[in-house]
Amino acid sequence: MASALITSVDHQNFDAEVVQSDLPVLIDFWAPWCGPCIALNPTIDAVAALYEGRVKVVKANLDESKELADRFGVRGIPALFLLKQGEVLQGIHAQTKTRICVELDKHLA
């Protein structure tokens, strides 16, 4: 499901891919049965390409990553969070590329 620029994460590789990342990480909680999640995929792909080398983009399948969803208090999907060294900088409630970019840029200046 993930593009070449997007890594899939779960509780097993979360530390290696997210906590130990030198870059801020945008994590997208999603599920294959979630229509809005599927609709957001092209936007997430575009953001990953636009911020390549500045922000790492990862996806966590809710069905396979319940531990992570609980850890972040995910109650609805899609759910986006920006993290630095595993700590949440911001939950991002935007659903458009422009709004997501505005939120990312606040932390990259």
N, C-alpha and C positions, 0 to 999 in steps of 0.2 A: 504493500500500500504506500509505503514511503518512497519518495524520489531519491535520487542519488545524493542529494544534499541533506536529506532528512534521515535521522537515525531512529529506529524503534527502540524504546526503552521499557523495561519492567523492573521489578524490585531487585532482580539479580544483577543487572548491569547499570542500574541508576547511579551508583557512586562513581563508577569508572567513566560514564558518559556525561554526567551532569555535575556532580559535586567536584570532581577533579578537573573539570573543563576550565581552561584559561579564559574562555570567552563567556559572556553572559549567555544564558540558555533560555530559549522560548520553548516551553513544553505545551503541547496540545493534547489534552485528554479527549478521546473520541471513541466511537464504537462503530463497527461496520453496519449495524442496524439503525444508526442515527442519521436521518435525512439531512438535518442542518450540518452535521459533521462532514458528511460527504460533500455537501455544497460548499463548505469552507475549504476543502482540500486544495483547489486551484489557488486560492488566496494564500494559503500557508506555503505552497510551493513557490509562489511569486515572492513572498517575503523572504523565504530561505535563499533564493537566488539574489535578491536585492541586497541582503545583509551578509552574504557569504564572506567569511573572514572576520566579521565583526560580531555576529550573533550565531550561535549554534542552535539549530532547530531540531527538536525531537518530538516524537509522537508516542503517547502511551495509550494502548488499547484498554479501555475500561474493563472489558471482560477478562483480560489477561493480567491486569495490574490493579486489582482491587485494593491491595495494600498501599500502593502509591496514591490512589484516589482518596482513601481514608486519611492518609498522611497530610494531604493538601486540602482536605475538607470539601472535595468535589461533590456537589449535590445535583448538578445538572451539566449536560454536555451539549455542544463543545465548551470546554473550559481551557482558557489560556493563562499561563503564568510566566512571568519573567523572573529568572533566578540568577544569582551570582554565588558561586561556590556552594550551591545547594540551598541557599537561603532565598526566600521569596522577596523580590524587590517590589513586585506589583502583580495583582491579578488584572488581566486585560479583558474587558468586557466588550471590546469592539469586534465587529464582524466584517469590516471592510479593510482592504489593504491600506488605504489612506489613514484610517483611524489607528490601525495596529502600528503603522510606521510612526505616527505622531507619538504614541505611547513608548515605543522603543527608543525613539530619538531623545526623549526626556532623560534616559539613563545612559546614553552614549556620548553626550556632549562633553 
